[in-house]
Amino acid sequence: MTTTTVLGTCHHDCPDTCGWVVTVEDGKAVKLRGNPDHPYSRGELCPKVNRFLERVYHPDRVLHPLIRTGPKGTGEFRRATWDEALDLVKTRLGQVIDTHGGQAILPWGDAGTQGLAQMAFLDNVFFGRLGASKQVGSLCGGTASAGFAPTYGSRRNADPMDVRHAKLVMLWATNTFLTNRHLWPFIEEARANGAQVVVIDPIRTMTADKADWFIQPLPGTDVALMLAVMHVLIRDDHLDHDYLTRYTTGFDQLTERVASWTPERAAEVCGLEIEEIERFAAAYGTIKPAFIRTLIGAEHREQGASFYRTLGCLPLLTGSWKHRGGGLSRSVGIYWEEVADFSDVEVGGQRREVNMNDLGVALTDPAMGVHALFVWNGNPLVSVPNAGAIRRGLEREDLFTVVSEQFLTDTALYADVVFPATTQIEQTDMVGSWGHLYLGWNHRAIEPLGEAVLNTELWRRLARAMGMDDPVFDHDDETLLRRALPGVDVDLLMKQGYLRIEGTEDILPYADGGFGTADGKAALYSDDLAGLGHDPLPGYVPSVEGPAGPLAERYPLVLLTPKNHIRFLNTTYSKHHAEREQGPYVELDPADAEARGVAEGDPVRVWNDRGELTLPARISNRLRPGVVAIPWAWWGEEANVNILTNPTPTNWGGGVSYFDTLVEAAPTSYLR
């Protein structure tokens, strides 16, 4: 027996990007565990990834090309050869291009892998050469980045690991212990050194239960709370005047804006006590260093960009950026992106842009003229709002759909051709992190099972089938990665499995200014936003689909769709680990349940104008009255919460308003 160990890196769309070690016996992976030498993940993997090999060797994996034989959605396929499947794609795409033009082809790819080569690389060249429509927008991250941009002119922010140096840790709209679990030991290190941990969230999460202090504003009112904090900071002179004078503009206009945002006003909007807001603002103004940690959940609102725009102003007022353990951290992905070179896959020319969140409209509006759809690295029927429209679009017989997948997901069931995709231990890649400052190398541990291929190999085969001869398709994956990482010691990265990004060992990104704005100063008043027709100052705007909006009389409950699962946080594992979780379900506050005659476990219909679900009730004290929650990511039409969610675009940044969704709920015996 031959036994080897192979270093790798988790590929999931998660801030932690953990290092792992695969044990291989005679060509079969028999064990996968965390890499104990990794400076961030320190040998721990999350519960879902601990069982990753179950996914690799699952009997339901797609290991050969499939061609549809039955009605769309029924999952009736036959096995095909690669040549047969490629020839069918070539023929159908040729017909679409000849009849409707290249823009009638729509690519839809997401972050099923965050690897540099396997996420989005050669596909850029393939679809560019076809003249296909271009995917823009993002399900997560884009709106948050766009929210910070007008203030900072840069996506740089604090090293998350520096939270260990803080004396006040503010976890704002992030369930850190669940979704960013490897940061938690660094937070505990800060607490052991005397730090207070404050959680601000509309749901009492497992992170809130571990905090020293939990603040629970009404959903969508965080900006009002931030404005009140700024009001108190200015009123009580908890300001760094030197920092404000040297490195910011617009302080006088901001002062005028927040003058009316008293704690009394914010308390009424947020549903909080005045004293709690006063105490919170005073803590932020006087305890140093103060570290703000947020992630991406808060961007999923109509005013999602405003959350990050406003939050970003707080450390500017106090000069918090000057201190290690101060400032703000959301994503540090920009640091690895700055060392990457994407010139190999740049393709010029104008292409029609389609926001990935508008997939339902793109597939059902005849004016969009989409006649071919490619899907990889994602399951949009479950992960994108307006799921009912997406399903109707996928049912179109005139829509040719190609899906690259490991399993027959909800989306793949509607494909005309399914190509078999490899898993992470069957491919080579570099994985950059947005949650820490280490690059991760992933060595192929085993040969691909069956006829599964890497995404890069899929694009090479499709390119050859379509007659493309770009030299980039001739490079193997290691060559692609070396060319894309010209300033990185790739040999050392491959040897260790991880490597700190050069120049990030001791970062205080804005201690001495260094903002990316035109004048080099942080813009508390943003001329750029004014030029785009947006409010140039931070401001609170209630959501149209919110408790104060026009739909509230018919639909009085705010629906949140959090990631509550331990063993799956996305659609990737929702089929194979679902039996280990409780759900799906609809969670209600006791007051809302009593008012509707709902008891624990009762079947409850939850509905709005977009659709309805029937789920068992779970009654808890985690929510406030007027708020319900349905955990996200289960497969199957009967559990797909995105049948209900709001597809309205965010105010800027190309995101979507999942969390600004209103519903009503009632026992199934209730006739509406």
Secondary structure, 3 states (H helix, E strand, C coil): CCEEEEEEECCCCCCCCCEEEEEEECCEEEEEEECCCCCCCCCCCCHHHHCHHHHHCCCCCCCCCEEECCCCCCCCEEECCHHHHHHHHHHHHHHHHHHHCHHHEEEEECCCCCEHHHHCCHHHHHHHHHCCCEEECCCCCHHHHHHHHHHHCCCCCCCHHHHHHCCEEEEECCCHHHHCHHHHHHHHHHHHCCCEEEEECCCCCHHHHHCCEEECCCCCCHHHHHHHHHHHHHHCCCCCHHHHHHHEECHHHHHHHHCCCCHHHHHHHHCCCHHHHHHHHHHHHHCCCEEEECCCHHHCCCCHHHHHHHHCCHHHHHCHHHCCCCEEECCCHHHHHCCCCCHHHCCCCCCCEEEHHHHHHHHHCHHHCCCEEEEECCCHHHHCCCHHHHHHHHCCCCCEEEEEECCCCCCHHHCCEEEEECCHHHCCEEECCCCCCEEEEECCCCCCCCCCECHHHHHHHHHHHCCCCCHHHHCCHHHHHHHHCCCCCHHHHHHHCEEECCCCCCCCCCCCCCCCCCCCCEECCCHHHHHCCCCCCCCCCCCCCCCCCCCCCCCCEEEECCCCCCCCCCHHHCCCCHHHCCCCCEEECHHHHHHCCCCCCCEEEEEECCEEEEEEEEECCCCCCCEEECCCCCCCHHHCHHHCCCCCECCCCCCECCCCEEEEEEECCCCC
